[in-house]
Amino acid sequence: MFTAIGEILIDFTPIVEGGATVGFRMHPGGSPLNVAVGLARLGARAEFAGKVSSDLFGRFLVAHLEHEGVGTRFLSRADAPSTLAFVALRGGEPSFSFYGEGAADTLLAPDDVPETIEQTQVLHFGSISLLRQPTAGTIAALVERLRGKAMLSFDPNIRPGLITDPRAYRDLLFRMFRAADIVKISATDLRWFDPDRSLDAATAALLELGPALVAVTQGARGCYARWSGGELRVSGHEVNVVDTVGAGDAFTSGLLLRLWERRVTTQADLARMPPEVLEDGLRFATAAAALTCTRAGAEPPRRAEIETVLA
């Protein structure tokens, strides 16, 4: 069982006519939610954990999860507003304006998380949920409790505009890097975190903190990964880009699913996996990300679409 925990929100993507934004289209969003949906679309048993509003947006989000076959037994409700994110696009690249003060997904408390979540075999976490209390503390405590019991996947998905206490945030990132088995990070986020070192040196430093695998997404260039067996680079795919919203999340879903299918289920498995197994996972993940870029909003692909790209 895969579980993704964190924010659950609404993305509003722009409707552009004649070069002007004339409205916004509503999409389910939140990086962990996207990962859970991506896993379900690939045929995995996926659960989403977090706290969702009981407002109309929250009901829309729960209906979306249920429609996609994502389990909601770890999802609690709150009479608080939903987080809203408005997306601006420039050359297909998104920037976000978030409205989430006091929102339901920021209010996840330890008592909201049932003990049965510890049955999960893979836990994915990260993104803006680590910026907002009490949710951040609840997730961090769960991650450290599951260390060595489940495979832990972390994507910081850094949003500099939301960081109010840089020192505290960096300290939390270090804790999560040390706890994680897999770190997926974009090249942009890696530069924010470690601006003075090269890609190779920065990923090597991350690996020394504790994870067994660090995978860096590089947009159209593909991805770079480092693990105890060395390093790998996988090229991207040429596609007609609508936007890149959710592409990194689709990459994560694809990588986690493919590694699991190849019986890579523990940190020890990650450390000793042969290059061809990792390369297979990275190619699958890169194809998933590329397909997501061909449609508006976070719309991860299904397995048949990925297999067509890779054929």
Buried (B, 14 or more C-beta within 10 A) or exposed (E): BBBBBBBBBBBBBBEEEEEEEEEBEEBBBBBBBBBBBBBBBBEBBBBBBBBBBBBEBBBBBBEBBEEBBBBBEBBBBBEBBBBBBBBEBEEBEBEBEBBBEEBBBBBBBEEBBEEEBBEBBBBBBBBBBBBBEBBBBBBBEBBBBBBEEBBBBBBBBBBEEEBEEEEEBEEBBEBBBEBBBBBBBBBBBBBBBBEEBEBEEBBBBBBEBBBBBBBBBBBBEBBBBBBEBEBBEBEBBEBEBBBBBBBBBBBBBBBBBBBBBBEBBBBEBBBBBEEEBBBBBBBBBBBBBBBBBBBBBBBBBBBEBBEEBEE
